[in-house]
Amino acid sequence: MADFDVLVIGGGTGNNVAHAAAEAGLQTALVEPGPLGGTCLNRGCNPSKMLLQAANAANDVRGAGKFHVDATLEGVDHGAVAEETMDLLSGIAAGMKDRYRELDHLTIFEEYTEFVDDRTVELGGEHVTAEKVVVAAGSRPLVPPIEGLGETDYMTSRDVFESRTLPDSLVVLGGGYIAVEMGYYYESMGTDVTLVEMEETLVPREDPDVAAEFTDVARSRHEVLTGHRVTAVETVDGDTAADGGTAVDGDAVDDGDPADDRSDDELTKLVHAETADGETRTVRGDAVLVALGRRPNTDQLGLEHTEIETDDNGFVVVDDQLRTTAENVWAQGDIADNSMFKHTGDYETEHTVANVVHGEGVSVDLSAEPHTIFTEPQIAGVGATEADLEESGTEYVVGRAEYPDSSMGRAKKLDHGFAKVLAAPDGELLGCHVIGYEASTLLHEAVVAMRHGIAVEEVADTIHAHPTLSKIVQSAFADAAGV
Ligand SMILES: Cc1cc2nc3c(=O)[nH]c(=O)nc-3n(C[C@H](O)[C@H](O)[C@H](O)COP(=O)(O)OP(=O)(O)OC[C@H]3O[C@@H](n4cnc5c(N)ncnc54)[C@H](O)[C@@H]3O)c2cc1C
Protein backbone atom coordinates (compact mmCIF):
# COMPACT_ATOMS: atom_id res chain seq x y z
CA MET A 1 0.00 0.00 0.00
CA ALA A 2 1.28 3.47 -0.93
CA ASP A 3 2.19 6.02 1.73
CA PHE A 4 -0.19 8.59 0.27
CA ASP A 5 -3.23 8.62 -2.01
CA VAL A 6 -2.08 11.82 -3.72
CA LEU A 7 1.33 13.50 -3.76
CA VAL A 8 1.68 16.99 -5.25
CA ILE A 9 5.11 18.34 -6.16
CA GLY A 10 5.03 22.13 -5.99
CA GLY A 11 2.92 24.47 -3.88
CA GLY A 12 2.20 27.17 -6.48
CA THR A 13 -0.97 26.27 -8.37
CA GLY A 14 -0.38 22.78 -6.95
CA ASN A 15 -1.37 23.93 -3.47
CA ASN A 16 -5.02 24.03 -4.54
CA VAL A 17 -4.86 20.45 -5.81
CA ALA A 18 -3.41 19.28 -2.51
CA HIS A 19 -6.02 21.25 -0.57
CA ALA A 20 -8.88 19.76 -2.61
CA ALA A 21 -7.49 16.23 -2.26
CA ALA A 22 -7.14 16.56 1.52
CA GLU A 23 -10.61 18.09 1.82
CA ALA A 24 -11.97 15.08 -0.09
CA GLY A 25 -10.47 12.85 2.60
CA LEU A 26 -7.53 11.55 0.58
CA GLN A 27 -4.21 11.13 2.38
CA THR A 28 -2.26 13.87 0.66
CA ALA A 29 1.36 15.02 0.58
CA LEU A 30 2.32 18.51 -0.62
CA VAL A 31 6.02 19.01 -1.33
CA GLU A 32 7.11 22.64 -1.40
CA PRO A 33 10.51 23.91 -0.24
CA GLY A 34 9.50 27.57 -0.42
CA PRO A 35 6.49 29.64 0.58
CA LEU A 36 3.07 28.37 -0.48
CA GLY A 37 1.61 30.26 -3.42
CA GLY A 38 4.71 29.69 -5.54
CA THR A 39 5.89 32.13 -8.18
CA CYS A 40 2.67 34.08 -8.69
CA LEU A 41 2.15 35.04 -5.06
CA ASN A 42 5.74 35.40 -3.92
CA ARG A 43 7.90 36.46 -6.89
CA GLY A 44 5.68 36.87 -9.94
CA CYS A 45 2.26 38.29 -10.77
CA ASN A 46 1.43 39.68 -7.32
CA PRO A 47 4.59 41.57 -6.37
CA SER A 48 5.14 42.84 -9.92
CA LYS A 49 1.63 44.22 -10.18
CA MET A 50 1.83 45.78 -6.72
CA LEU A 51 5.05 47.57 -7.66
CA LEU A 52 3.52 48.74 -10.93
CA GLN A 53 0.76 50.57 -9.03
CA ALA A 54 3.46 52.74 -7.45
CA ALA A 55 4.84 53.44 -10.93
CA ASN A 56 1.38 54.46 -12.14
CA ALA A 57 0.87 56.69 -9.10
CA ALA A 58 4.16 58.48 -9.76
CA ASN A 59 3.25 58.95 -13.42
CA ASP A 60 -0.21 60.28 -12.52
CA VAL A 61 1.51 63.01 -10.51
CA ARG A 62 3.91 63.74 -13.37
CA GLY A 63 0.96 63.94 -15.79
CA ALA A 64 -1.33 66.01 -13.55
CA GLY A 65 -0.32 69.24 -15.30
CA LYS A 66 -2.20 68.32 -18.46
CA PHE A 67 -5.40 68.56 -16.40
CA HIS A 68 -4.25 71.94 -15.05
CA VAL A 69 -3.59 70.37 -11.69
CA ASP A 70 -0.49 71.77 -10.08
CA ALA A 71 1.42 68.81 -8.63
CA THR A 72 5.10 68.05 -8.26
CA LEU A 73 6.64 64.68 -7.63
CA GLU A 74 8.80 65.22 -4.57
CA GLY A 75 10.20 61.72 -4.53
CA VAL A 76 9.53 58.03 -4.55
CA ASP A 77 10.47 55.44 -1.96
CA HIS A 78 11.22 52.18 -3.73
CA GLY A 79 12.39 50.57 -0.49
CA ALA A 80 9.04 51.27 1.17
CA VAL A 81 7.06 50.03 -1.85
CA ALA A 82 9.06 46.79 -2.03
CA GLU A 83 9.03 46.29 1.73
CA GLU A 84 5.27 46.77 2.02
CA THR A 85 4.65 44.50 -0.98
CA MET A 86 6.78 41.64 0.27
CA ASP A 87 5.57 41.95 3.88
CA LEU A 88 1.97 41.68 2.73
CA LEU A 89 2.58 38.76 0.38
CA SER A 90 4.83 36.79 2.73
CA GLY A 91 2.12 37.19 5.38
CA ILE A 92 -0.47 35.72 3.00
CA ALA A 93 1.84 32.81 2.15
CA ALA A 94 2.61 32.14 5.82
CA GLY A 95 -1.08 32.31 6.72
CA MET A 96 -1.84 29.79 3.99
CA LYS A 97 0.77 27.41 5.35
CA ASP A 98 -0.62 27.77 8.88
CA ARG A 99 -4.11 26.93 7.64
CA TYR A 100 -2.88 24.00 5.58
CA ARG A 101 -1.00 22.58 8.59
CA GLU A 102 -4.35 22.39 10.40
CA LEU A 103 -5.93 20.31 7.61
CA ASP A 104 -6.63 16.67 8.35
CA HIS A 105 -5.15 14.34 5.75
CA LEU A 106 -2.51 16.83 4.54
CA THR A 107 1.23 16.49 5.18
CA ILE A 108 3.54 19.25 4.00
CA PHE A 109 7.15 18.41 3.16
CA GLU A 110 9.31 21.54 3.04
CA GLU A 111 12.09 20.38 0.74
CA TYR A 112 13.03 19.76 -2.87
CA THR A 113 12.22 16.29 -4.06
CA GLU A 114 13.21 14.00 -6.92
CA PHE A 115 11.56 10.97 -8.46
CA VAL A 116 12.91 7.51 -7.68
CA ASP A 117 10.38 5.90 -10.00
CA ASP A 118 7.01 6.89 -11.48
CA ARG A 119 5.20 7.24 -8.19
CA THR A 120 8.01 7.17 -5.65
CA VAL A 121 9.93 10.27 -4.58
CA GLU A 122 12.74 10.86 -2.14
CA LEU A 123 11.88 12.93 0.91
CA GLY A 124 14.15 13.32 3.93
CA GLY A 125 16.31 10.50 2.66
CA GLU A 126 13.33 8.14 2.57
CA HIS A 127 11.39 6.73 -0.36
CA VAL A 128 7.80 7.95 -0.26
CA THR A 129 5.14 6.42 -2.50
CA ALA A 130 1.75 7.63 -3.72
CA GLU A 131 -1.13 6.18 -5.72
CA LYS A 132 -1.33 9.36 -7.79
CA VAL A 133 1.24 12.08 -8.37
CA VAL A 134 0.75 15.63 -9.64
CA VAL A 135 3.81 17.43 -10.98
CA ALA A 136 3.36 21.18 -10.52
CA ALA A 137 7.00 22.16 -10.00
CA GLY A 138 6.86 25.26 -12.20
CA SER A 139 9.64 27.10 -13.96
CA ARG A 140 12.53 29.44 -13.20
CA PRO A 141 14.29 32.29 -15.00
CA LEU A 142 16.31 31.20 -18.00
CA VAL A 143 19.90 32.43 -17.74
CA PRO A 144 21.67 31.68 -21.03
CA PRO A 145 25.42 31.10 -21.07
CA ILE A 146 26.32 34.69 -21.98
CA GLU A 147 30.03 35.41 -21.64
CA GLY A 148 30.85 37.03 -18.30
CA LEU A 149 27.31 36.75 -16.90
CA GLY A 150 28.37 34.06 -14.43
CA GLU A 151 30.91 36.45 -12.89
CA THR A 152 28.43 39.35 -12.79
CA ASP A 153 26.19 40.27 -9.92
CA TYR A 154 22.88 40.30 -11.80
CA MET A 155 19.23 40.11 -10.82
CA THR A 156 16.46 37.93 -12.21
CA SER A 157 12.74 38.03 -11.44
CA ARG A 158 13.54 35.60 -8.62
CA ASP A 159 15.41 38.20 -6.59
CA VAL A 160 14.36 41.55 -8.02
CA PHE A 161 11.58 41.96 -5.46
CA GLU A 162 14.01 41.42 -2.59
CA SER A 163 16.05 44.49 -3.54
CA ARG A 164 15.30 47.54 -1.41
CA THR A 165 17.56 49.98 -3.23
CA LEU A 166 16.86 51.70 -6.51
CA PRO A 167 19.74 51.43 -8.94
CA ASP A 168 20.75 54.70 -10.60
CA SER A 169 20.79 52.87 -13.90
CA LEU A 170 19.58 49.46 -14.99
CA VAL A 171 20.19 47.41 -18.10
CA VAL A 172 17.43 44.89 -18.74
CA LEU A 173 18.39 41.95 -20.93
CA GLY A 174 15.27 41.02 -22.88
CA GLY A 175 12.13 42.72 -24.15
CA GLY A 176 9.40 40.26 -23.20
CA TYR A 177 6.65 40.90 -20.68
CA ILE A 178 8.72 40.60 -17.52
CA ALA A 179 11.45 42.82 -19.02
CA VAL A 180 9.06 45.58 -20.07
CA GLU A 181 7.05 45.51 -16.85
CA MET A 182 10.17 45.80 -14.74
CA GLY A 183 11.67 48.35 -17.13
CA TYR A 184 8.53 50.46 -16.83
CA TYR A 185 8.59 50.19 -13.03
CA TYR A 186 12.21 51.18 -12.59
CA GLU A 187 12.02 53.96 -15.17
CA SER A 188 8.94 55.38 -13.46
CA MET A 189 10.71 55.33 -10.10
CA GLY A 190 13.62 57.34 -11.49
CA THR A 191 16.14 54.76 -12.65
CA ASP A 192 17.78 55.25 -16.05
CA VAL A 193 16.66 52.13 -17.89
CA THR A 194 18.00 50.53 -21.05
CA LEU A 195 16.25 47.52 -22.58
CA VAL A 196 18.24 45.27 -24.91
CA GLU A 197 16.13 43.04 -27.14
CA MET A 198 17.28 40.72 -29.91
CA GLU A 199 14.14 41.04 -32.04
CA GLU A 200 13.22 44.17 -34.01
CA THR A 201 10.61 45.29 -31.49
CA LEU A 202 9.91 44.90 -27.79
CA VAL A 203 7.19 42.36 -26.87
CA PRO A 204 7.85 40.63 -30.20
CA ARG A 205 5.22 37.94 -29.68
CA GLU A 206 2.44 40.52 -29.71
CA ASP A 207 0.55 41.55 -32.82
CA PRO A 208 3.08 43.52 -34.95
CA ASP A 209 1.11 46.81 -34.72
CA VAL A 210 0.91 46.47 -30.95
CA ALA A 211 4.60 45.63 -30.64
CA ALA A 212 5.55 48.60 -32.84
CA GLU A 213 3.34 51.02 -30.89
CA PHE A 214 4.65 49.78 -27.56
CA THR A 215 8.25 50.04 -28.72
CA ASP A 216 7.66 53.66 -29.80
CA VAL A 217 6.18 54.56 -26.43
CA ALA A 218 8.98 52.78 -24.56
CA ARG A 219 11.60 54.60 -26.67
CA SER A 220 10.05 57.93 -25.75
CA ARG A 221 10.59 57.07 -22.09
CA HIS A 222 13.94 55.36 -21.95
CA GLU A 223 16.72 53.80 -23.97
CA VAL A 224 15.67 50.81 -26.08
CA LEU A 225 18.05 48.74 -28.19
CA THR A 226 16.18 46.41 -30.50
CA GLY A 227 17.77 44.04 -33.00
CA HIS A 228 20.66 43.62 -30.56
CA ARG A 229 21.71 40.27 -29.14
CA VAL A 230 23.61 40.45 -25.86
CA THR A 231 27.01 38.86 -26.37
CA ALA A 232 28.85 39.56 -23.10
CA VAL A 233 28.53 41.22 -19.73
CA GLU A 234 31.39 42.50 -17.60
CA THR A 235 31.89 44.37 -14.37
CA VAL A 236 34.31 47.29 -14.41
CA ASP A 237 35.34 50.19 -12.19
CA GLY A 238 32.72 52.89 -12.30
CA ASP A 239 34.98 55.37 -14.05
CA THR A 240 36.01 52.97 -16.83
CA ALA A 241 34.49 54.21 -20.04
CA ALA A 242 32.66 51.83 -22.33
CA ASP A 243 34.86 51.24 -25.29
CA GLY A 244 34.87 48.97 -28.30
CA GLY A 245 31.40 50.16 -29.26
CA THR A 246 28.98 53.00 -28.82
CA ALA A 247 28.48 53.84 -25.21
CA VAL A 248 24.88 54.46 -24.20
CA ASP A 249 24.88 56.21 -20.88
CA GLY A 250 21.20 55.72 -20.12
CA ASP A 251 20.46 59.42 -19.50
CA ALA A 252 17.92 59.54 -22.30
CA VAL A 253 15.00 60.61 -20.13
CA ASP A 254 15.09 63.82 -18.17
CA ASP A 255 11.81 64.31 -16.40
CA GLY A 256 13.15 66.66 -13.80
CA ASP A 257 13.49 64.06 -11.07
CA PRO A 258 16.22 64.79 -8.53
CA ALA A 259 17.21 61.14 -8.93
CA ASP A 260 18.53 62.05 -12.37
CA ASP A 261 21.80 63.37 -10.96
CA ARG A 262 23.95 60.39 -11.83
CA SER A 263 27.55 59.73 -11.04
CA ASP A 264 29.55 57.69 -13.51
CA ASP A 265 31.41 56.19 -10.53
CA GLU A 266 28.30 54.13 -9.80
CA LEU A 267 28.02 52.63 -13.31
CA THR A 268 29.81 49.38 -12.97
CA LYS A 269 28.45 46.94 -15.53
CA LEU A 270 28.99 46.83 -19.25
CA VAL A 271 26.58 44.94 -21.48
CA HIS A 272 27.90 44.26 -24.96
CA ALA A 273 25.40 43.64 -27.73
CA GLU A 274 25.58 43.02 -31.44
CA THR A 275 23.26 43.34 -34.43
CA ALA A 276 22.85 40.64 -37.07
CA ASP A 277 25.24 42.74 -39.23
CA GLY A 278 27.93 42.61 -36.56
CA GLU A 279 27.51 46.22 -35.40
CA THR A 280 28.33 46.40 -31.70
CA ARG A 281 26.97 48.57 -28.89
CA THR A 282 27.97 48.71 -25.28
CA VAL A 283 25.53 49.79 -22.61
CA ARG A 284 26.50 50.78 -19.09
CA GLY A 285 24.43 50.34 -15.97
CA ASP A 286 24.96 49.85 -12.26
CA ALA A 287 22.55 46.93 -12.20
CA VAL A 288 21.61 44.23 -14.68
CA LEU A 289 18.30 42.38 -14.80
CA VAL A 290 18.22 39.18 -16.82
CA ALA A 291 14.71 38.68 -18.23
CA LEU A 292 15.34 36.35 -21.15
CA GLY A 293 12.54 33.88 -20.59
CA ARG A 294 11.77 31.02 -18.25
CA ARG A 295 12.62 27.33 -18.29
CA PRO A 296 10.71 24.42 -16.77
CA ASN A 297 12.11 22.82 -13.61
CA THR A 298 12.03 19.34 -15.14
CA ASP A 299 15.84 19.05 -15.08
CA GLN A 300 15.76 19.02 -11.26
CA LEU A 301 13.16 16.29 -10.75
CA GLY A 302 15.01 13.07 -11.58
CA LEU A 303 12.60 12.38 -14.44
CA GLU A 304 15.16 10.02 -15.97
CA HIS A 305 14.00 7.50 -13.35
CA THR A 306 10.42 7.66 -14.67
CA GLU A 307 8.29 7.16 -17.76
CA ILE A 308 7.45 10.90 -17.74
CA GLU A 309 8.38 12.34 -21.11
CA THR A 310 9.42 15.89 -21.82
CA ASP A 311 9.36 17.78 -25.11
CA ASP A 312 12.36 19.35 -26.86
CA ASN A 313 12.15 22.40 -24.61
CA GLY A 314 12.02 20.34 -21.41
CA PHE A 315 8.29 20.74 -20.67
CA VAL A 316 6.35 17.72 -19.43
CA VAL A 317 4.24 16.25 -22.20
CA VAL A 318 0.58 16.01 -21.17
CA ASP A 319 -2.61 14.95 -22.93
CA ASP A 320 -5.90 16.84 -22.87
CA GLN A 321 -6.66 15.44 -19.41
CA LEU A 322 -3.24 16.64 -18.17
CA ARG A 323 -2.02 13.03 -17.89
CA THR A 324 1.70 12.55 -18.40
CA THR A 325 3.12 9.54 -20.20
CA ALA A 326 3.54 7.77 -16.82
CA GLU A 327 0.52 6.03 -15.39
CA ASN A 328 -1.32 7.95 -12.67
CA VAL A 329 0.98 10.95 -12.96
CA TRP A 330 -0.47 14.32 -14.03
CA ALA A 331 1.25 17.65 -14.66
CA GLN A 332 -0.04 21.21 -14.68
CA GLY A 333 1.05 24.83 -14.67
CA ASP A 334 4.27 26.18 -16.15
CA ILE A 335 5.98 22.79 -16.18
CA ALA A 336 3.38 21.24 -18.50
CA ASP A 337 3.68 21.87 -22.22
CA ASN A 338 0.84 24.40 -22.29
CA SER A 339 1.07 28.11 -21.56
CA MET A 340 3.01 29.73 -18.75
CA PHE A 341 0.34 31.93 -17.18
CA LYS A 342 -1.22 31.84 -13.76
CA HIS A 343 -4.75 31.90 -15.20
CA THR A 344 -3.93 28.84 -17.32
CA GLY A 345 -2.47 27.10 -14.28
CA ASP A 346 -5.62 27.89 -12.31
CA TYR A 347 -7.83 26.58 -15.11
CA GLU A 348 -5.71 23.42 -15.25
CA THR A 349 -5.96 23.07 -11.47
CA GLU A 350 -9.75 22.75 -11.74
CA HIS A 351 -9.27 19.94 -14.25
CA THR A 352 -6.53 18.22 -12.25
CA VAL A 353 -8.78 18.25 -9.19
CA ALA A 354 -11.65 16.83 -11.24
CA ASN A 355 -9.46 14.10 -12.71
CA VAL A 356 -7.13 13.21 -9.84
CA VAL A 357 -9.43 13.70 -6.86
CA HIS A 358 -12.81 12.87 -8.40
CA GLY A 359 -11.80 10.62 -11.32
CA GLU A 360 -13.96 12.53 -13.80
CA GLY A 361 -11.71 12.27 -16.86
CA VAL A 362 -12.44 15.81 -18.09
CA SER A 363 -10.44 17.49 -20.86
CA VAL A 364 -9.02 20.98 -20.89
CA ASP A 365 -9.98 23.43 -23.62
CA LEU A 366 -7.31 26.10 -23.81
CA SER A 367 -8.92 28.03 -26.65
CA ALA A 368 -9.29 31.81 -26.37
CA GLU A 369 -6.64 32.07 -23.71
CA PRO A 370 -5.86 35.73 -23.05
CA HIS A 371 -2.64 37.35 -21.93
CA THR A 372 -1.88 40.77 -20.53
CA ILE A 373 1.07 43.06 -19.86
CA PHE A 374 0.64 45.64 -17.12
CA THR A 375 2.86 48.43 -18.35
CA GLU A 376 1.49 51.84 -19.30
CA PRO A 377 0.16 51.48 -21.92
CA GLN A 378 -1.15 48.06 -20.99
CA ILE A 379 -1.25 45.31 -23.60
CA ALA A 380 -3.80 42.52 -23.82
CA GLY A 381 -4.43 39.98 -26.51
CA VAL A 382 -6.36 36.86 -27.39
CA GLY A 383 -6.21 34.59 -30.41
CA ALA A 384 -4.19 35.02 -33.58
CA THR A 385 -2.00 38.00 -34.34
CA GLU A 386 -1.86 39.48 -37.83
CA ALA A 387 1.57 37.86 -38.22
CA ASP A 388 0.05 34.45 -37.36
CA LEU A 389 -2.67 34.90 -39.98
CA GLU A 390 -0.19 36.02 -42.62
CA GLU A 391 2.03 33.06 -41.87
CA SER A 392 -0.81 30.54 -42.09
CA GLY A 393 -2.28 32.18 -45.22
CA THR A 394 -5.62 32.72 -43.47
CA GLU A 395 -8.03 35.23 -45.05
CA TYR A 396 -8.93 38.02 -42.63
CA VAL A 397 -10.23 41.54 -42.24
CA VAL A 398 -8.95 44.09 -39.73
CA GLY A 399 -11.09 46.37 -37.59
CA ARG A 400 -9.42 49.11 -35.62
CA ALA A 401 -10.37 51.94 -33.28
CA GLU A 402 -8.10 54.50 -31.60
CA TYR A 403 -8.27 55.55 -27.96
CA PRO A 404 -7.76 59.28 -28.72
CA ASP A 405 -10.84 59.21 -31.03
CA SER A 406 -13.16 58.06 -28.25
CA SER A 407 -14.99 60.33 -25.83
CA MET A 408 -13.43 58.74 -22.76
CA GLY A 409 -10.01 58.62 -24.42
CA ARG A 410 -10.30 62.38 -25.04
CA ALA A 411 -11.52 63.00 -21.49
CA LYS A 412 -8.52 61.11 -20.16
CA LYS A 413 -6.27 62.97 -22.62
CA LEU A 414 -4.89 59.71 -23.93
CA ASP A 415 -2.66 60.35 -26.90
CA HIS A 416 -2.04 56.74 -27.94
CA GLY A 417 -3.58 53.28 -27.89
CA PHE A 418 -5.94 51.25 -30.06
CA ALA A 419 -8.05 48.13 -30.23
CA LYS A 420 -7.60 45.84 -33.20
CA VAL A 421 -9.94 43.04 -34.22
CA LEU A 422 -9.00 40.32 -36.68
CA ALA A 423 -11.95 38.48 -38.20
CA ALA A 424 -12.61 35.87 -40.86
CA PRO A 425 -14.67 37.12 -43.83
CA ASP A 426 -17.67 35.22 -42.39
CA GLY A 427 -17.47 37.20 -39.15
CA GLU A 428 -15.68 34.67 -36.96
CA LEU A 429 -13.42 36.38 -34.44
CA LEU A 430 -9.82 35.26 -35.00
CA GLY A 431 -7.98 37.62 -32.67
CA CYS A 432 -8.27 40.80 -30.66
CA HIS A 433 -5.41 42.97 -29.45
CA VAL A 434 -5.63 46.08 -27.32
CA ILE A 435 -2.86 48.45 -26.34
CA GLY A 436 -3.75 51.34 -24.09
CA TYR A 437 -5.17 52.40 -20.77
CA GLU A 438 -6.81 49.44 -18.93
CA ALA A 439 -6.40 47.16 -21.96
CA SER A 440 -6.30 44.20 -19.57
CA THR A 441 -9.89 44.86 -18.57
CA LEU A 442 -11.16 45.91 -22.00
CA LEU A 443 -10.03 42.71 -23.71
CA HIS A 444 -12.38 40.41 -21.87
CA GLU A 445 -15.49 40.88 -23.98
CA ALA A 446 -13.40 39.67 -26.92
CA VAL A 447 -12.27 36.67 -24.85
CA VAL A 448 -15.89 35.71 -24.11
CA ALA A 449 -16.84 36.26 -27.77
CA MET A 450 -13.99 34.11 -29.04
CA ARG A 451 -14.50 31.34 -26.49
CA HIS A 452 -18.20 31.06 -27.26
CA GLY A 453 -18.19 31.68 -31.01
CA ILE A 454 -19.94 35.06 -30.89
CA ALA A 455 -19.52 36.74 -34.30
CA VAL A 456 -17.92 40.18 -34.62
CA GLU A 457 -21.17 41.80 -35.78
CA GLU A 458 -22.94 40.49 -32.66
CA VAL A 459 -20.41 42.23 -30.41
CA ALA A 460 -20.70 45.35 -32.57
CA ASP A 461 -24.50 45.15 -32.27
CA THR A 462 -24.38 45.07 -28.45
CA ILE A 463 -25.18 48.40 -26.77
CA HIS A 464 -22.11 49.59 -24.87
CA ALA A 465 -22.48 52.31 -22.26
CA HIS A 466 -21.36 55.77 -23.29
CA PRO A 467 -18.72 57.09 -22.84
CA THR A 468 -16.80 54.06 -21.64
CA LEU A 469 -13.43 52.90 -22.89
CA SER A 470 -15.26 49.68 -23.85
CA LYS A 471 -16.75 51.63 -26.74
CA ILE A 472 -13.28 51.60 -28.31
CA VAL A 473 -13.43 47.80 -28.42
CA GLN A 474 -16.98 47.93 -29.77
CA SER A 475 -15.86 50.37 -32.49
CA ALA A 476 -13.05 48.01 -33.52
CA PHE A 477 -15.59 45.17 -33.76
CA ALA A 478 -17.91 47.41 -35.80
CA ASP A 479 -15.03 48.32 -38.12
CA ALA A 480 -14.23 44.61 -38.62
CA ALA A 481 -17.91 43.84 -39.24
CA GLY A 482 -18.13 46.70 -41.75
CA VAL A 483 -21.03 48.39 -39.93
C1 LIG B 1 7.86 38.46 -12.61
C2 LIG B 1 6.71 37.60 -13.05
C3 LIG B 1 5.49 38.17 -13.33
C4 LIG B 1 4.43 37.37 -13.74
N1 LIG B 1 3.24 37.98 -14.02
C5 LIG B 1 2.20 37.23 -14.45
C6 LIG B 1 0.94 37.83 -14.74
O1 LIG B 1 0.77 39.05 -14.62
N2 LIG B 1 -0.08 37.02 -15.13
C7 LIG B 1 0.08 35.66 -15.28
O2 LIG B 1 -0.86 34.98 -15.65
N3 LIG B 1 1.27 35.06 -15.00
C8 LIG B 1 2.32 35.81 -14.59
N4 LIG B 1 3.50 35.21 -14.29
C9 LIG B 1 3.62 33.74 -14.47
C10 LIG B 1 3.00 33.00 -13.29
O3 LIG B 1 3.62 33.45 -12.12
C11 LIG B 1 3.21 31.51 -13.48
O4 LIG B 1 2.63 31.12 -14.71
C12 LIG B 1 2.57 30.69 -12.38
O5 LIG B 1 2.92 31.17 -11.12
C13 LIG B 1 3.00 29.22 -12.53
O6 LIG B 1 2.44 28.44 -11.51
P1 LIG B 1 2.99 26.95 -11.27
O7 LIG B 1 2.15 26.36 -10.21
O8 LIG B 1 3.12 26.24 -12.54
O9 LIG B 1 4.48 27.16 -10.75
P2 LIG B 1 5.03 27.87 -9.45
O10 LIG B 1 4.08 28.85 -8.90
O11 LIG B 1 6.39 28.33 -9.80
O12 LIG B 1 5.11 26.69 -8.40
C14 LIG B 1 6.04 25.67 -8.52
C15 LIG B 1 6.58 25.34 -7.15
O13 LIG B 1 7.30 24.13 -7.24
C16 LIG B 1 8.34 24.17 -6.31
N5 LIG B 1 9.36 23.22 -6.76
C17 LIG B 1 10.19 23.34 -7.81
N6 LIG B 1 10.98 22.25 -7.91
C18 LIG B 1 10.63 21.43 -6.90
C19 LIG B 1 11.08 20.16 -6.46
N7 LIG B 1 12.06 19.53 -7.09
N8 LIG B 1 10.50 19.62 -5.37
C20 LIG B 1 9.51 20.28 -4.73
N9 LIG B 1 9.04 21.48 -5.10
C21 LIG B 1 9.60 22.05 -6.17
C22 LIG B 1 8.82 25.62 -6.34
O14 LIG B 1 9.42 25.99 -5.11
C23 LIG B 1 7.54 26.40 -6.63
O15 LIG B 1 7.00 27.01 -5.48
C24 LIG B 1 4.58 35.97 -13.85
C25 LIG B 1 5.82 35.38 -13.55
C26 LIG B 1 6.87 36.18 -13.16
C27 LIG B 1 8.18 35.53 -12.84
The ligand as a MOL file (V3000), in Angstrom:
LIG
                    3D

  0  0  0     0  0            999 V3000
M  V30 BEGIN CTAB
M  V30 COUNTS 53 58 0 0 0
M  V30 BEGIN ATOM
M  V30 1 C 7.8580 38.4640 -12.6130 0
M  V30 2 C 6.7120 37.5960 -13.0540 0
M  V30 3 C 5.4920 38.1670 -13.3340 0
M  V30 4 C 4.4260 37.3730 -13.7400 0
M  V30 5 N 3.2360 37.9780 -14.0210 0
M  V30 6 C 2.1970 37.2300 -14.4490 0
M  V30 7 C 0.9380 37.8270 -14.7350 0
M  V30 8 O 0.7720 39.0480 -14.6240 0
M  V30 9 N -0.0830 37.0230 -15.1340 0
M  V30 10 C 0.0830 35.6650 -15.2760 0
M  V30 11 O -0.8650 34.9820 -15.6520 0
M  V30 12 N 1.2650 35.0640 -15.0040 0
M  V30 13 C 2.3210 35.8150 -14.5860 0
M  V30 14 N 3.5030 35.2120 -14.2910 0
M  V30 15 C 3.6170 33.7410 -14.4720 0
M  V30 16 C 3.0040 33.0020 -13.2930 0
M  V30 17 O 3.6180 33.4510 -12.1160 0
M  V30 18 C 3.2130 31.5060 -13.4800 0
M  V30 19 O 2.6290 31.1190 -14.7130 0
M  V30 20 C 2.5680 30.6850 -12.3850 0
M  V30 21 O 2.9230 31.1710 -11.1230 0
M  V30 22 C 3.0030 29.2220 -12.5350 0
M  V30 23 O 2.4430 28.4390 -11.5130 0
M  V30 24 P 2.9930 26.9530 -11.2660 0
M  V30 25 O 2.1520 26.3580 -10.2120 0
M  V30 26 O 3.1230 26.2440 -12.5380 0
M  V30 27 O 4.4820 27.1610 -10.7510 0
M  V30 28 P 5.0300 27.8740 -9.4460 0
M  V30 29 O 4.0780 28.8470 -8.8970 0
M  V30 30 O 6.3930 28.3320 -9.7990 0
M  V30 31 O 5.1110 26.6860 -8.4000 0
M  V30 32 C 6.0440 25.6720 -8.5200 0
M  V30 33 C 6.5770 25.3420 -7.1540 0
M  V30 34 O 7.3010 24.1310 -7.2360 0
M  V30 35 C 8.3430 24.1680 -6.3120 0
M  V30 36 N 9.3640 23.2220 -6.7590 0
M  V30 37 C 10.1920 23.3350 -7.8140 0
M  V30 38 N 10.9790 22.2510 -7.9090 0
M  V30 39 C 10.6330 21.4340 -6.8970 0
M  V30 40 C 11.0760 20.1640 -6.4650 0
M  V30 41 N 12.0570 19.5270 -7.0860 0
M  V30 42 N 10.5040 19.6200 -5.3660 0
M  V30 43 C 9.5060 20.2760 -4.7340 0
M  V30 44 N 9.0360 21.4820 -5.0970 0
M  V30 45 C 9.6020 22.0460 -6.1720 0
M  V30 46 C 8.8230 25.6210 -6.3440 0
M  V30 47 O 9.4160 25.9870 -5.1120 0
M  V30 48 C 7.5370 26.4000 -6.6250 0
M  V30 49 O 6.9980 27.0100 -5.4840 0
M  V30 50 C 4.5840 35.9680 -13.8500 0
M  V30 51 C 5.8180 35.3790 -13.5470 0
M  V30 52 C 6.8670 36.1790 -13.1570 0
M  V30 53 C 8.1830 35.5320 -12.8430 0
M  V30 END ATOM
M  V30 BEGIN BOND
M  V30 1 1 1 2
M  V30 2 1 2 3
M  V30 3 2 2 52
M  V30 4 2 3 4
M  V30 5 1 4 5
M  V30 6 1 4 50
M  V30 7 2 5 6
M  V30 8 1 6 7
M  V30 9 1 6 13
M  V30 10 2 7 8
M  V30 11 1 7 9
M  V30 12 1 9 10
M  V30 13 2 10 11
M  V30 14 1 10 12
M  V30 15 2 12 13
M  V30 16 1 13 14
M  V30 17 1 14 15
M  V30 18 1 14 50
M  V30 19 1 15 16
M  V30 20 1 16 17
M  V30 21 1 16 18
M  V30 22 1 18 19
M  V30 23 1 18 20
M  V30 24 1 20 21
M  V30 25 1 20 22
M  V30 26 1 22 23
M  V30 27 1 23 24
M  V30 28 2 24 25
M  V30 29 1 24 26
M  V30 30 1 24 27
M  V30 31 1 27 28
M  V30 32 2 28 29
M  V30 33 1 28 30
M  V30 34 1 28 31
M  V30 35 1 31 32
M  V30 36 1 32 33
M  V30 37 1 33 34
M  V30 38 1 33 48
M  V30 39 1 34 35
M  V30 40 1 35 36
M  V30 41 1 35 46
M  V30 42 1 36 37
M  V30 43 1 36 45
M  V30 44 2 37 38
M  V30 45 1 38 39
M  V30 46 1 39 40
M  V30 47 2 39 45
M  V30 48 1 40 41
M  V30 49 2 40 42
M  V30 50 1 42 43
M  V30 51 2 43 44
M  V30 52 1 44 45
M  V30 53 1 46 47
M  V30 54 1 46 48
M  V30 55 1 48 49
M  V30 56 2 50 51
M  V30 57 1 51 52
M  V30 58 1 52 53
M  V30 END BOND
M  V30 END CTAB
M  END
